[in-house]
Structures are given as structure tokens and as C-alpha cells.
Amino acid sequence: MEIISWQDFEKVELRAGTILEVRDFPKAKKPAYQLVVDLGEEIGIKQSSAQITKLYTKEELLGKQVVCVINFPPRQIANFLSEILVTGFILPDGEVVLTAIERPVPNGTRLA
């Protein structure tokens, strides 16, 4: 484990967002969804690719609030531009459990 400074941590913009839309992503190498996430007025609507198809249905993801990294550079995945990273915990089998927000917060709220 590498120790980082508080200033290093502050560089990562972790924000709350609500999933507005979930689409299948057939062109992805591994099974994934295309997510459309509302990150509030200041940041706006962004999209992300997420390999979470085994643990989550499209229906249960709609309206779910998630924690996103918003200041990584966009990443081209097949024909899709992923603008944010939706965070989660990687299990030993490689599946991802989304980072939970205990109570609703305004979209765009920064994790401290």
C-alpha cells in the first residue's frame, strides 16, 4: 500500500450522481451497461460504462445514487465515450459491488 498525502486525495473529485438511464452495451469486450448519470447542475449529465451486469439489473439501477470520479480523462470503450468512473468494490471473482450512499444527497455533492 502506498501512503498518499491529503493533497493527493483532494485531487480526486468523488461526487454523488443518480442513474437516469441504463442501456445494454453489446460492443463491449466484457458484459457491461452504458449508464447516464445526473451529477447536478454544476457538472451536468455524464455517461459511463460499467461491468456490473451480473449483480445488477437495468431496472434496479434506475434511480440509484452512486459515487463517481468525475476528473479522470474520458475513455473510449468500443463506440462509447465513458466520461466518468462509477465506483465500486471488486470482489474476489471480479464482480463489482457499487459504492453505496447511505442517505440521499443532492446530485453533485462532493465526497469528503
C-alpha positions as YAML, in Angstrom:
chain: A
units: angstrom
residues:
- id: 1
  name: MET
  ca: [0.00, 0.00, 0.00]
- id: 2
  name: GLU
  ca: [1.30, 3.41, -0.96]
- id: 3
  name: ILE
  ca: [0.71, 6.24, 1.53]
- id: 4
  name: ILE
  ca: [-0.61, 9.42, -0.10]
- id: 5
  name: SER
  ca: [-0.99, 12.93, 1.23]
- id: 6
  name: TRP
  ca: [-4.26, 14.71, 1.95]
- id: 7
  name: GLN
  ca: [-3.47, 16.93, -1.06]
- id: 8
  name: ASP
  ca: [-3.30, 13.80, -3.27]
- id: 9
  name: PHE
  ca: [-6.73, 12.68, -2.05]
- id: 10
  name: GLU
  ca: [-8.21, 16.14, -2.61]
- id: 11
  name: LYS
  ca: [-7.28, 15.92, -6.30]
- id: 12
  name: VAL
  ca: [-9.81, 13.11, -6.84]
- id: 13
  name: GLU
  ca: [-13.29, 14.56, -7.44]
- id: 14
  name: LEU
  ca: [-15.70, 12.00, -5.98]
- id: 15
  name: ARG
  ca: [-19.29, 13.14, -6.50]
- id: 16
  name: ALA
  ca: [-22.80, 11.77, -5.97]
- id: 17
  name: GLY
  ca: [-24.94, 11.14, -9.02]
- id: 18
  name: THR
  ca: [-28.24, 9.48, -9.87]
- id: 19
  name: ILE
  ca: [-28.54, 6.92, -12.67]
- id: 20
  name: LEU
  ca: [-31.12, 8.18, -15.17]
- id: 21
  name: GLU
  ca: [-30.73, 5.63, -17.95]
- id: 22
  name: VAL
  ca: [-29.25, 2.15, -18.36]
- id: 23
  name: ARG
  ca: [-28.58, 0.58, -21.77]
- id: 24
  name: ASP
  ca: [-27.08, -2.71, -22.87]
- id: 25
  name: PHE
  ca: [-23.56, -2.37, -24.31]
- id: 26
  name: PRO
  ca: [-23.21, -5.19, -26.87]
- id: 27
  name: LYS
  ca: [-19.94, -3.83, -28.35]
- id: 28
  name: ALA
  ca: [-18.07, -4.01, -25.03]
- id: 29
  name: LYS
  ca: [-15.47, -6.82, -24.76]
- id: 30
  name: LYS
  ca: [-16.87, -7.85, -21.36]
- id: 31
  name: PRO
  ca: [-20.58, -7.65, -20.46]
- id: 32
  name: ALA
  ca: [-21.36, -4.06, -19.44]
- id: 33
  name: TYR
  ca: [-24.03, -1.40, -19.29]
- id: 34
  name: GLN
  ca: [-23.95, 2.14, -20.58]
- id: 35
  name: LEU
  ca: [-25.08, 4.43, -17.76]
- id: 36
  name: VAL
  ca: [-26.37, 8.00, -17.98]
- id: 37
  name: VAL
  ca: [-25.78, 9.77, -14.65]
- id: 38
  name: ASP
  ca: [-27.10, 13.11, -13.37]
- id: 39
  name: LEU
  ca: [-24.33, 14.84, -11.41]
- id: 40
  name: GLY
  ca: [-26.25, 18.04, -10.66]
- id: 41
  name: GLU
  ca: [-26.41, 21.48, -12.22]
- id: 42
  name: GLU
  ca: [-22.71, 22.35, -11.97]
- id: 43
  name: ILE
  ca: [-21.44, 19.13, -13.61]
- id: 44
  name: GLY
  ca: [-24.44, 18.03, -15.64]
- id: 45
  name: ILE
  ca: [-25.34, 14.70, -17.23]
- id: 46
  name: LYS
  ca: [-22.43, 12.32, -17.92]
- id: 47
  name: GLN
  ca: [-22.12, 8.79, -19.23]
- id: 48
  name: SER
  ca: [-20.15, 5.80, -18.05]
- id: 49
  name: SER
  ca: [-19.57, 2.18, -18.94]
- id: 50
  name: ALA
  ca: [-19.88, -0.27, -16.04]
- id: 51
  name: GLN
  ca: [-19.20, -4.01, -15.89]
- id: 52
  name: ILE
  ca: [-21.93, -4.73, -13.37]
- id: 53
  name: THR
  ca: [-24.37, -6.86, -15.39]
- id: 54
  name: LYS
  ca: [-24.10, -9.99, -13.22]
- id: 55
  name: LEU
  ca: [-25.04, -8.32, -9.93]
- id: 56
  name: TYR
  ca: [-27.46, -5.61, -11.13]
- id: 57
  name: THR
  ca: [-30.44, -5.50, -13.48]
- id: 58
  name: LYS
  ca: [-31.15, -2.42, -15.54]
- id: 59
  name: GLU
  ca: [-34.37, -1.88, -13.61]
- id: 60
  name: GLU
  ca: [-32.73, -1.88, -10.17]
- id: 61
  name: LEU
  ca: [-30.05, 0.59, -11.32]
- id: 62
  name: LEU
  ca: [-32.55, 3.24, -12.45]
- id: 63
  name: GLY
  ca: [-32.76, 5.98, -9.83]
- id: 64
  name: LYS
  ca: [-29.86, 4.54, -7.80]
- id: 65
  name: GLN
  ca: [-27.47, 7.10, -6.37]
- id: 66
  name: VAL
  ca: [-23.80, 6.27, -6.98]
- id: 67
  name: VAL
  ca: [-20.35, 7.69, -6.22]
- id: 68
  name: CYS
  ca: [-18.43, 8.80, -9.33]
- id: 69
  name: VAL
  ca: [-14.93, 10.03, -10.11]
- id: 70
  name: ILE
  ca: [-15.53, 12.98, -12.41]
- id: 71
  name: ASN
  ca: [-12.00, 14.20, -13.13]
- id: 72
  name: PHE
  ca: [-10.41, 11.25, -14.91]
- id: 73
  name: PRO
  ca: [-9.91, 11.82, -18.63]
- id: 74
  name: PRO
  ca: [-12.70, 10.40, -20.83]
- id: 75
  name: ARG
  ca: [-12.07, 6.87, -22.06]
- id: 76
  name: GLN
  ca: [-13.15, 5.44, -25.41]
- id: 77
  name: ILE
  ca: [-14.62, 1.95, -24.99]
- id: 78
  name: ALA
  ca: [-15.61, 0.49, -28.37]
- id: 79
  name: ASN
  ca: [-18.03, 3.05, -29.86]
- id: 80
  name: PHE
  ca: [-18.80, 4.69, -26.49]
- id: 81
  name: LEU
  ca: [-17.08, 7.56, -24.65]
- id: 82
  name: SER
  ca: [-17.04, 6.94, -20.89]
- id: 83
  name: GLU
  ca: [-16.79, 10.34, -19.20]
- id: 84
  name: ILE
  ca: [-16.84, 9.34, -15.51]
- id: 85
  name: LEU
  ca: [-15.96, 6.34, -13.37]
- id: 86
  name: VAL
  ca: [-18.77, 4.85, -11.30]
- id: 87
  name: THR
  ca: [-17.04, 3.45, -8.20]
- id: 88
  name: GLY
  ca: [-17.43, 0.06, -6.58]
- id: 89
  name: PHE
  ca: [-15.72, -2.71, -4.69]
- id: 90
  name: ILE
  ca: [-14.12, -5.54, -6.69]
- id: 91
  name: LEU
  ca: [-14.94, -8.96, -5.26]
- id: 92
  name: PRO
  ca: [-12.52, -11.92, -5.50]
- id: 93
  name: ASP
  ca: [-14.47, -13.28, -8.51]
- id: 94
  name: GLY
  ca: [-14.07, -9.95, -10.35]
- id: 95
  name: GLU
  ca: [-17.66, -8.77, -9.91]
- id: 96
  name: VAL
  ca: [-18.22, -5.18, -8.79]
- id: 97
  name: VAL
  ca: [-20.49, -4.05, -5.94]
- id: 98
  name: LEU
  ca: [-21.38, -0.39, -6.36]
- id: 99
  name: THR
  ca: [-20.33, 2.10, -3.68]
- id: 100
  name: ALA
  ca: [-23.44, 2.79, -1.60]
- id: 101
  name: ILE
  ca: [-24.73, 6.16, -0.42]
- id: 102
  name: GLU
  ca: [-26.50, 5.66, 2.90]
- id: 103
  name: ARG
  ca: [-28.98, 8.53, 2.53]
- id: 104
  name: PRO
  ca: [-29.93, 10.62, -0.50]
- id: 105
  name: VAL
  ca: [-27.78, 13.69, -1.09]
- id: 106
  name: PRO
  ca: [-28.02, 16.36, -3.80]
- id: 107
  name: ASN
  ca: [-26.51, 15.25, -7.09]
- id: 108
  name: GLY
  ca: [-23.02, 16.67, -7.47]
- id: 109
  name: THR
  ca: [-22.27, 16.61, -3.72]
- id: 110
  name: ARG
  ca: [-18.56, 16.00, -3.17]
- id: 111
  name: LEU
  ca: [-17.30, 13.15, -1.01]
- id: 112
  name: ALA
  ca: [-15.10, 14.44, 1.79]
...
